[in-house]
C-alpha cells in the first residue's frame, strides 16, 4: 500500500473527522481537501501543520503585545 493509498483511506475514514476538523497521524499531508464544499483544511495530526497553525496565531498576538509594550502611537488616533 502506497502513502497515497493510506492518505486517501485516512481521509475517507469518518472517525478522522470531527465537525470541520481533520486529524490523522497516518496521513502525511499538512493540508487536505475539505470534506464538504471547496477549499482545504489543516490536518491536525501532522506535527508540522500544528506548528504552522500556532505560528500563524502567535504572529499577530506578539505584534500586538510588542506594540503595547513599546507604547507605539499609530497615526490617526
Secondary structure, 3 states (H helix, E strand, C coil): CCHHHHHHHHHHCHHHEECCEECCCCCCCCEEECCCCCCEEEECCCHHHHHHHHHHHHHHHHHHHHHHHHCCCCCCC
